[in-house]
Amino acid sequence: MPGKLYLIPVPISEENGLQHMPAYNSEIVKSLIHFIVEDAKTARRFLKLYGYSPIDKAELYLLNEHTKSADYSELILPLLNGQDVGLMSDAGCPGIADPGAEVVKAAHEKNIEVIPLTGPSSIVLSIMASGFTGQNFSFVGYLPIEKPEKIRRIKDLEALANKGQAQFFIETPYRNEQLLETLLSTLAPQTQLFIGKDITSKDQYLKSKPVAEWKKTQKPSVQKVPVVFGIYRW
Amino acid sequence: MPGKLYLIPVPISEENGLQHMPAYNSEIVKSLIHFIVEDAKTARRFLKLYGYSPIDKAELYLLNEHTKSADYSELILPLLNGQDVGLMSDAGCPGIADPGAEVVKAAHEKNIEVIPLTGPSSIVLSIMASGFTGQNFSFVGYLPIEKPEKIRRIKDLEALANKGQAQFFIETPYRNEQLLETLLSTLAPQTQLFIGKDITSKDQYLKSKPVAEWKKTQKPSVQKVPVVFGIYRW
């Protein structure tokens, strides 16, 4: 009998500890020995936060952007040997905007049971908080880096938003300010722009406004902080 | 100073009580008097589950598919009068696949602070558990009812899935069996089909397989139970 793969959320903002986490997650975490993680140091910090002890009990397996697809079958070996495994990303819900989905894929291919746990996801909280339709939305990850391609992509997303599908995306934090400027100079004045900044932290900022209004009002500082952007026409 | 609009998740499956809910949500719920809800009876049951007492203290304002857009400004009146308000749907996270987004929109238009709380969403748990890419996905709500349109829509979604965007959708529970049959007869054999059934309940079933394999194996019974479907090509 193979083990079960638990998808374990971690806090997005650490200042509030486990405030946004169901207590049940701690029970599951404490029952596990094997963990697939993005970074060992971060993972140990989260395990401690979840009340895991002694910390040396945890066996950590690394999964990050350098992990080759051939390695995924190795990562799930404990599962095939009947051990339960926890998958944690660096922040938020594993499998959403991180490399975790590849491990889940490998698990399905081996008929291993996958059990997602509830926890904070900045993308999901943004979709909820935007006021954009919750019946039809996309999360499309990162936009292209080069400016002409970035502008083309923004216009494509705006066209989809005009047809009724809300579009959400992210950027590397040190490029957020530049992306915000490009959004304001590219989008139509009536297009709604959502900015979700520092979600679940004390500086949380979540706001939807038409582009024309964003241009007139003071904008939040988005440089080097985690932000989810969204566009829609209502 | 206007009040704050809290988006309050409720359990998807009631058998586990608040197992998938952060304790912090109860604190917020107990501090509120005004609630915008889909159904008064269901809402009172959830308030009790959250430890709300006395239950008569809660003032409930109805929001459902019969609510006209002119009524949204009335729903947010307590907010304009400086009172905090909680928005709850019948199951899961408000603002995702329910009428709640319209209230959030009205709040943004009046510059009211919107605070989403973390909780279970069958759509989000499905995206995590599918193993499909978490970098590029859509949730597109309900498919058309008439069969020719339904088939056309499935083919359009399959084309998007082939281009790298995972597609998730739902159906009215009593039409689930029919949708599953149409999916299996319409999709290409190599297309991955995800079925997420009875999520967070003891009968939870979450599985991704190629269509060719679904056709060979015993399928879960999906009739009259809540199911999230997904398609992708990996």
Interface residues (C-beta under 8 A of the other chain):
Chain A: L7 L18 Q19 H20 M21 P22 A23 Y24 C93 P94 G95 I96 A97 D98 G100 A101 E102 V103 V104 K105 A106 A107 H108 E113 V114 I115 P116 L117 T118 G119 P120 S121 V124 L125 I127 M128 A129 S130 G131 F132 T133 G134 Q135 N136 F137 S138 F139 V140 G141 Y142 Q165 T200 Q204 L206 K207 S208 K209 W234
Chain B: L7 L18 Q19 H20 M21 P22 A23 Y24 C93 P94 G95 I96 A97 D98 G100 A101 E102 V103 V104 K105 A106 A107 H108 E113 V114 I115 P116 L117 T118 G119 P120 S121 V124 L125 I127 M128 A129 S130 G131 F132 T133 G134 Q135 N136 F137 S138 F139 V140 G141 Y142 Q165 T200 Q204 L206 K207 S208 K209 W234
